[in-house]
Amino acid sequence: MSPFHEPIDEGVRAELAEHDDLIAALLARRGIRTKEAADAFLDPSYDAHLGDPLLMRDMEKGARRIAKAIAEREKIAIWSDYDCDGIPGGVLLHDFLKKAGADFTNYIPHRHLEGYGVNVSGIGKLAAQGVSLVITVDVGITDSEAVARANELGMDVIVTDHHLPEPEGLPPAYAVIDPKREDETYPFRDFCGAGLAWKLVTAVLALGRAEGAPWCADIPEGWEKWLLDMAGLATIADMVPLTGENRVIAKYGLLVMRKSPRLGLQKLCRGMRVNQSALSEDDVGFMVAPRVNAASRMGEAADAFRLFTTEDEAEADALAKKLEKLNRERRAQAGAITRAAHERLSGRTDLGSVIVLGDPAWKPSLLGLVANGIAEEFGRPTFLWGREGSGVLKGSCRGAGVTHVVELMQEAKDAFAEFGGHAQSGGFSVKDEEIFSLEERLTDAHARLLAKNAEREREDRKADAELALSDATPEFLGKLERLAPFGQMNEKPVFLFREVSVMRVLRFGKGNEHVKIRFAHADSPVMLEGIAFFAKRALGPAGELLADGDRVNVLAHIERDQFSRNQSLRLRIVSIA
């Protein structure tokens, strides 16, 4: 079997004639097969490539209700989820309502005490504060009971969510803005929660400006672009497809983040030793997002919210340091769970195609991080579970290869009380009596799914082209970066470097878990450094056996080393053989 993707169709190549062979092939593999689509992808435009939000179902109805609440000084509550989608969404609505002079409050449920979603108890608290309008961010689409209770208490609810509605139908809200509605006709349907919240803000402002509303008189035209730092942060962190409008939001979001005056973001970057002015999607995904999520996993999500909304430098500094400390604690606790999981796996000789492990003592909020590592190390979809404070068995899962974990759970849906998520990550809860058969049922479901998706599985980890080390130049990387920001459905290009010599292997990290390798070609003076974080997970047995003098074939991405003074190029190793 060829290590490369199939050549692109001659007709598509002709359509993309202005691009060289590599860029044309990369575009075609992303479903971009016309000149117009290529122009939009390579040069996404804020003005040309963002749709009219008022074309979404219930958007105008919801936007008019918010405008009315602002004008009449009604008490508004923003109810957002506690992760790195809900928090940024809550922040950007906070900034907008503050700018509009609204009377409002933000409500973020406590992850361990209240759990996910909109709950009846919290709705009661908001009613007691005189709230008459609740706007949800990244939650609400399955919370019909809480929405009905809000109605009983005289409150209107505008649900903004991007998750799938329940089969029984939509919640009884004043407006339901969710691109996953079956009756939605808007051409783009893959927003994250904060991205959708930003679209709502633009809709409210468009109506207010068109009708000359006094509350928006002092909001400059285009001011809403400054909110793209939060919409872009969430779009990258929540791993939604970076295509269509998400690509525009992510690209411009990064531009805003790089020059954002937001004190909390500045302090967070400084503490992480990340150059804010050169912030990349990798920095957001691997550095910023874990610290935001650590707030709810290890403490209170409100800390992350306050970090991004405070205008007090001392408070921003203290909160950034607190999140850094919580993130270290998160890693330590996740490490303990990982070691326990490895002990169990090392004693098994019957490892199936799906890994299921759990312990009532494991904290569910940490299991996604552990599942991700195990899935990558063992090359299998991994489901880990623990027990919530409420007594519910709850867990996280991560995919491996091209296995879509939500499709996998759907194939075994009778085993779960609840489940949801994205292609490579998800969450679930299980009834106590079902937990003992969960692995068997998921293994059977996985076999059925593989049979359906055999062709998709064969396409995993193909190289986009073969390169010599000398081809990895700043100019070449600059050409590739036209396709950035990279993420879901726009993965970083992968290149094959054949028969390279291993000049030096350096293991580093607390437990020597990372590896840095210097590569060279026999007939070339060019040497290039490659790196693999958590090498056992990323490279498997091949990484353990590497030694100076070996000759290997390497699959790798090309990237800038953001931590080197001159930002030199390096390889991010995908696999070694």
C-alpha positions in Angstrom: 0.0 0.0 0.0 1.3 3.4 -0.9 2.3 5.7 1.9 0.9 8.7 0.0 -2.6 9.9 -0.8 -4.1 9.2 -4.2 -3.2 11.8 -6.9 -5.9 14.4 -7.4 -8.3 14.4 -10.4 -7.0 16.1 -13.6 -10.1 18.3 -13.7 -9.6 19.5 -10.2 -5.9 20.1 -10.9 -6.9 22.3 -13.9 -9.3 24.2 -11.7 -6.5 24.9 -9.2 -3.9 25.7 -11.9 -2.6 28.8 -10.2 -1.3 26.8 -7.3 1.7 24.5 -7.3 1.2 20.7 -7.1 1.5 20.5 -3.4 -0.9 23.3 -2.5 -3.4 22.1 -5.1 -3.3 18.6 -3.6 -3.6 19.9 0.0 -6.6 21.9 -1.0 -8.3 19.1 -2.9 -7.9 16.7 0.1 -9.7 19.3 2.1 -12.7 19.2 -0.3 -11.6 22.4 -2.0 -12.0 21.8 -5.7 -12.7 25.1 -7.4 -10.8 28.3 -7.8 -13.5 30.2 -5.9 -13.4 27.8 -3.0 -9.6 28.0 -2.9 -9.6 31.8 -2.9 -12.0 31.8 0.1 -10.0 29.2 2.0 -6.5 30.7 1.4 -7.7 34.3 2.0 -10.7 34.2 4.3 -12.4 37.6 4.4 -14.3 39.0 7.4 -16.6 40.9 5.1 -17.1 38.4 2.3 -17.1 35.0 4.1 -19.2 35.5 7.2 -22.9 34.9 6.7 -25.8 37.1 7.9 -26.7 35.8 11.3 -30.3 36.9 11.0 -30.8 34.0 8.5 -30.5 31.5 11.3 -33.7 30.0 12.8 -34.9 32.1 15.8 -31.9 34.4 15.5 -34.0 37.6 14.8 -36.5 36.6 17.4 -33.8 36.1 20.0 -31.9 39.3 19.0 -35.0 41.5 19.2 -35.8 40.1 22.7 -32.3 40.9 23.9 -32.4 44.4 22.3 -35.7 45.0 24.1 -34.3 43.8 27.4 -31.3 46.1 27.1 -33.5 49.1 26.2 -35.9 48.5 29.0 -33.2 47.7 31.6 -34.5 44.2 32.3 -32.3 42.0 34.4 -30.5 39.6 32.0 -28.6 36.4 33.0 -25.9 34.8 30.8 -25.8 31.1 31.7 -22.7 29.5 30.2 -20.9 26.2 30.4 -17.8 25.8 32.5 -15.3 24.8 29.8 -13.1 26.6 27.2 -16.1 27.2 25.0 -18.8 28.3 27.5 -16.4 30.5 29.4 -15.2 32.6 26.4 -18.8 32.7 25.2 -19.9 34.1 28.6 -17.0 36.6 28.5 -17.9 38.0 25.1 -21.6 38.4 26.0 -20.5 40.1 29.2 -18.3 42.5 27.3 -21.1 43.3 24.8 -23.9 43.8 27.5 -21.5 45.9 29.5 -20.8 48.1 26.5 -24.5 48.4 25.8 -25.2 49.5 29.3 -27.4 46.5 30.1 -28.4 45.3 33.6 -27.0 41.7 33.6 -25.2 39.0 35.5 -23.2 36.0 34.5 -24.0 32.5 35.9 -21.5 29.6 35.5 -22.6 26.4 37.3 -20.1 24.7 39.5 -18.9 21.6 37.7 -18.8 19.3 40.7 -21.8 20.6 42.7 -24.2 21.3 39.9 -23.0 19.4 36.9 -23.4 20.1 33.2 -26.2 22.1 31.7 -29.0 24.4 32.9 -30.5 23.1 36.2 -33.7 23.9 38.0 -32.0 25.1 41.2 -29.9 27.7 39.4 -32.9 28.9 37.5 -34.6 29.5 40.9 -31.7 31.5 42.1 -31.8 33.7 39.1 -35.6 34.3 39.4 -35.0 35.4 43.0 -32.6 38.0 41.7 -35.2 39.5 39.5 -33.9 38.1 36.2 -36.5 38.1 33.4 -34.3 36.9 30.5 -31.8 34.0 30.5 -29.4 33.6 27.6 -27.5 30.2 27.5 -24.1 29.7 25.9 -23.0 26.2 24.9 -25.8 24.5 26.9 -29.5 24.3 27.1 -30.6 22.3 24.1 -31.4 19.2 26.2 -32.5 21.0 29.4 -36.2 21.1 28.8 -37.1 20.7 32.4 -35.1 23.7 33.5 -36.4 25.9 30.6 -39.9 24.9 31.5 -39.3 25.9 35.1 -38.0 29.3 33.9 -41.2 29.8 32.0 -43.2 29.0 35.1 -41.2 31.7 37.0 -41.9 34.3 34.4 -38.5 34.3 32.7 -37.9 34.0 28.9 -35.0 31.8 27.9 -32.9 32.1 24.7 -31.0 28.9 24.1 -27.8 29.2 22.1 -26.1 25.8 21.8 -24.3 23.8 19.1 -25.1 20.3 20.4 -27.7 17.9 19.0 -31.3 18.4 20.2 -33.0 15.5 21.9 -35.1 13.2 19.7 -38.2 14.4 21.6 -37.8 17.9 20.3 -36.5 21.4 21.3 -36.8 22.8 24.8 -39.8 25.2 25.3 -37.6 28.3 25.1 -38.6 31.7 23.8 -36.0 31.2 21.1 -33.7 28.2 20.2 -30.6 29.2 18.2 -28.8 26.0 17.4 -27.4 25.1 14.0 -27.9 21.4 14.7 -31.7 21.9 14.6 -33.2 19.6 12.0 -35.1 22.6 10.4 -32.0 24.8 10.2 -31.3 26.1 6.7 -28.3 28.3 7.5 -25.5 27.2 5.2 -22.9 26.7 8.0 -23.8 24.5 10.9 -20.5 23.7 12.8 -20.1 26.7 15.1 -18.9 26.2 18.7 -20.9 27.7 21.5 -18.9 30.9 21.8 -18.8 31.3 18.0 -22.6 31.1 18.0 -22.8 33.6 20.9 -20.6 36.0 18.8 -23.0 35.6 15.9 -25.8 36.5 18.3 -24.0 39.7 19.3 -23.5 40.7 15.7 -27.2 40.1 15.1 -28.3 42.2 18.1 -25.9 45.0 17.0 -27.1 44.9 13.4 -30.7 45.3 14.5 -29.9 48.0 17.0 -27.9 50.0 14.4 -30.5 49.6 11.7 -33.2 50.9 14.0 -31.2 53.6 15.7 -31.5 52.2 19.1 -30.0 54.6 21.7 -28.2 51.8 23.6 -25.9 51.2 20.6 -25.2 54.8 19.7 -21.8 54.7 21.5 -20.7 51.3 20.2 -18.4 52.0 17.2 -19.0 50.3 13.9 -16.8 47.1 13.9 -16.3 47.1 17.7 -17.6 43.6 17.8 -14.4 42.4 16.1 -12.6 42.8 19.4 -14.8 40.0 20.8 -13.2 37.6 18.2 -10.4 36.9 20.7 -12.8 34.9 22.8 -14.8 33.4 19.8 -11.5 32.4 18.2 -10.1 30.9 21.4 -13.2 28.7 21.8 -13.4 27.8 18.2 -9.8 26.4 18.3 -10.1 24.9 21.8 -13.4 23.1 21.2 -12.1 21.2 18.2 -14.9 22.1 15.9 -14.1 21.9 12.1 -11.9 24.8 11.1 -13.7 25.2 7.8 -16.2 27.7 6.5 -17.1 30.5 8.9 -15.1 28.8 11.7 -12.0 29.3 9.6 -12.7 33.1 9.4 -13.5 33.3 13.2 -10.3 31.3 14.1 -8.0 33.3 11.7 -9.3 36.7 12.8 -9.6 35.5 16.4 -5.8 34.8 16.4 -5.1 38.2 14.9 -7.1 39.8 17.7 -5.6 37.6 20.4 -2.1 38.7 19.3 -2.9 42.3 20.0 -5.6 42.0 22.6 -5.5 44.5 25.4 -7.3 42.0 27.6 -5.2 41.9 30.8 -5.9 38.3 31.7 -4.8 37.0 28.3 -1.6 39.1 28.6 -0.8 37.8 32.0 -1.6 34.2 31.0 0.7 34.4 28.0 3.5 35.9 30.2 3.1 33.1 32.8 3.3 30.5 30.1 6.3 32.2 28.4 4.3 32.4 25.2 4.8 35.4 22.9 1.4 36.9 22.7 2.2 38.8 19.5 3.0 35.4 17.8 0.2 33.3 19.4 -0.6 30.3 17.3 -3.4 27.7 17.2 -1.0 25.3 18.9 -0.5 27.7 21.7 -4.2 28.1 22.1 -4.9 24.3 22.0 -2.0 23.1 24.1 -1.3 26.0 26.5 -4.2 28.4 26.9 -7.2 26.0 26.8 -5.9 23.5 29.4 -5.4 26.4 31.9 -8.9 27.7 31.3 -10.3 24.2 31.7 -8.3 23.6 34.8 -10.3 26.3 36.6 -13.5 24.1 36.6 -11.7 20.7 36.8 -9.7 21.7 39.9 -11.6 24.6 41.3 -14.2 27.1 40.1 -14.8 28.1 36.5 -15.6 31.6 37.7 -11.8 32.1 38.1 -11.2 31.8 34.4 -14.2 34.0 33.6 -12.9 36.7 36.0 -9.4 36.4 34.5 -10.7 37.4 31.0 -13.1 40.1 32.3 -11.1 41.9 35.0 -9.7 45.4 34.3 -7.5 45.2 37.5 -3.9 44.3 36.7 -3.2 42.9 40.1 -6.3 40.7 40.0 -5.4 39.5 36.5 -1.9 38.6 37.6 -3.2 36.7 40.7 -5.8 34.8 38.6 -3.3 33.9 35.9 -1.0 32.5 38.6 -3.9 30.6 40.2 -4.8 29.0 36.9 -1.1 28.0 36.4 -1.1 26.4 39.8 -4.4 24.6 39.2 -3.0 23.3 35.8 0.0 21.9 37.6 -2.2 20.2 40.1 -4.4 18.9 37.3 -1.4 17.3 35.6 -0.3 15.7 38.8 -3.7 14.2 39.5 -4.1 13.1 35.9 -0.6 11.5 36.1 -1.7 9.4 39.1 -4.7 8.2 37.2 -2.6 7.4 34.2 -0.1 5.4 36.2 -3.0 3.4 37.7 -4.5 2.8 34.3 -1.1 1.6 33.0 -0.8 -0.9 35.9 -4.1 -2.4 34.9 -3.3 -2.5 31.2 0.2 -4.0 31.8 -1.4 -7.0 33.4 -3.8 -7.7 30.5 -3.2 -10.1 27.7 -6.6 -9.8 26.2 -6.5 -6.1 25.1 -9.4 -5.6 22.7 -10.0 -3.0 20.0 -11.6 -0.6 22.6 -10.1 0.2 26.1 -12.6 0.7 28.9 -11.3 1.4 32.4 -12.7 3.0 35.5 -12.6 3.5 39.2 -15.3 5.1 41.4 -12.4 7.1 43.0 -11.3 8.7 39.7 -12.5 12.3 39.2 -14.5 12.4 35.9 -13.3 15.9 35.1 -9.7 14.7 34.7 -10.5 11.6 32.6 -10.5 13.2 29.2 -6.8 14.2 29.6 -5.9 10.6 30.6 -8.0 9.0 27.9 -6.4 11.1 25.2 -2.9 9.8 26.2 -3.9 6.2 26.5 -5.8 6.3 23.1 -2.7 7.7 21.4 -0.3 5.3 23.1 -2.3 2.1 22.5 -3.9 3.2 19.2 -7.4 2.3 20.5 -10.5 4.3 21.3 -10.4 4.7 25.1 -13.3 5.1 27.6 -12.5 6.0 31.2 -15.1 6.5 33.9 -15.3 7.6 37.5 -18.0 8.6 40.0 -19.4 12.1 40.3 -20.1 13.7 43.6 -23.8 13.1 42.8 -23.1 9.4 42.5 -23.4 9.1 38.8 -20.9 7.0 36.8 -19.5 9.5 34.3 -16.6 9.5 32.0 -14.7 10.7 28.9 -13.7 9.0 25.7 -11.1 9.7 23.0 -10.8 8.3 19.6 -7.9 6.8 17.8 -7.2 6.8 14.0 -10.4 7.8 12.2 -12.8 6.2 14.7 -15.6 8.7 15.4 -16.4 8.2 19.1 -19.9 9.6 18.9 -20.7 7.2 16.1 -19.2 4.5 18.2 -21.4 5.4 21.2 -24.4 5.6 18.9 -23.7 2.1 17.7 -23.8 1.0 21.3 -26.3 3.5 22.5 -28.3 1.1 24.8 -25.2 0.9 27.0 -25.3 4.6 28.0 -27.6 6.8 30.0 -26.3 9.9 28.1 -23.5 10.6 25.7 -22.3 13.3 23.3 -19.3 15.0 21.9 -17.3 15.4 18.7 -15.4 13.1 16.3 -12.4 12.5 18.5 -13.7 13.3 22.0 -16.8 12.8 24.0 -18.5 12.4 27.3 -20.9 9.8 28.7 -22.7 8.5 31.7 -23.6 4.9 32.5 -26.0 3.2 34.8 -24.3 1.1 37.5 -25.6 -2.2 36.2 -24.4 -1.5 32.6 -20.7 -0.7 33.5 -19.6 -4.3 33.7 -20.5 -5.1 30.1 -19.5 -1.7 28.6 -16.2 -2.8 27.1 -17.7 -5.9 25.5 -20.5 -3.9 23.9 -18.2 -1.2 22.7 -15.8 -3.7 21.2 -18.7 -5.3 19.3 -19.9 -1.9 18.1 -16.4 -1.0 17.0 -16.2 -4.1 14.8 -19.5 -3.1 13.1 -18.3 0.5 12.7 -14.9 -0.6 11.2 -16.8 -2.7 8.6 -18.8 0.4 7.6 -15.8 2.7 7.5 -13.0 0.5 6.2 -12.1 2.9 3.4 -11.8 5.8 5.8 -9.6 3.8 8.1 -7.2 3.0 5.2 -6.7 6.7 4.6 -5.3 7.4 8.1 -1.8 8.7 8.4 -1.0 9.1 4.7 1.9 11.4 3.7 1.1 14.5 1.7 4.5 14.4 0.0 8.1 13.1 0.3 10.7 15.7 1.3 14.4 15.9 1.9 15.5 17.6 5.1 16.9 20.4 2.9 13.3 21.1 1.6 12.2 22.2 5.1 13.0 25.9 4.8 11.3 29.0 6.2 10.0 29.8 2.7 8.4 26.3 2.4 6.8 26.6 5.8 5.5 30.1 4.9 3.8 28.5 1.9 2.2 25.9 4.1 1.1 28.5 6.7 -1.3 29.9 4.1 -3.5 26.9 5.0 -3.4 27.8 8.8 -5.0 27.9 11.3 -4.9 24.1 11.4 -7.3 21.9 13.3 -10.2 19.6 12.8 -10.9 18.9 9.1 -7.8 21.0 8.3 -5.0 18.9 9.7 -1.4 19.9 9.5 0.3 18.5 6.3 2.3 15.4 7.0 5.6 14.7 5.1 7.7 11.6 4.6 11.4 11.9 5.2 12.9 8.7 3.9 16.1 7.0 5.1 17.3 9.7 7.4 20.1 9.1 9.9 19.6 9.5 13.6 22.5 11.7 14.7 21.5 12.2 18.4 18.7 11.1 20.6 18.0 13.2 23.7 15.3 12.3 26.2 14.0 15.0 28.5 11.2 15.9 30.8 10.4 14.9 34.4 10.4 11.2 33.5 12.3 11.4 30.2 8.9 11.1 28.5 9.7 13.4 25.6 12.3 12.9 22.9 14.4 15.3 20.8 16.2 13.8 17.8 18.7 15.3 15.4 18.3 14.0 11.9 20.6 14.1 8.8 20.6 12.7 5.3 23.7 10.8 4.3 24.7 13.0 1.3 23.7 16.4 2.8 25.2 18.7 5.4 21.7 19.7 6.4 20.6 18.6 9.9 17.2 19.1 11.4 15.8 18.6 14.8 12.6 16.6 15.4 10.6 16.4 18.6 7.9 14.1 20.0 6.2 15.0 23.3 5.1 12.0 25.3 7.2 9.8 22.9 5.9 6.5 24.1 2.4 7.6 23.4 3.3 9.2 20.0 5.8 6.8 18.7 5.1 3.5 20.4 7.8 0.8 20.6 9.9 2.5 17.8 10.5 5.5 20.0 11.8 3.4 22.9 14.3 1.6 20.7 15.8 4.6 18.9 19.5 5.0 19.2 22.3 7.1 17.6 23.2 5.8 14.1 19.8 4.4 13.2 18.4 5.0 9.8 14.7 5.5 9.8 11.7 6.8 7.8 10.0 9.6 9.5 6.5 11.0 9.1 6.3 14.5 10.5 4.8 18.0 10.4 7.1 21.0 9.9 6.7 23.8 12.4 8.4 26.8 14.1 10.0 26.2 17.4 8.3 29.1 19.3 10.5 28.6 22.3 13.8 29.1 20.5 15.2 32.6 20.2 15.2 32.7 16.4 12.1 30.5 15.9 14.0 27.9 13.9 12.2 25.1 12.1 11.8 21.7 13.5 9.9 18.5 12.8 6.9 17.5 15.0 7.3 13.7 14.7 4.1 11.7 13.9 5.7 8.3 13.5 9.0 6.5 12.9 9.7 3.2 11.2 
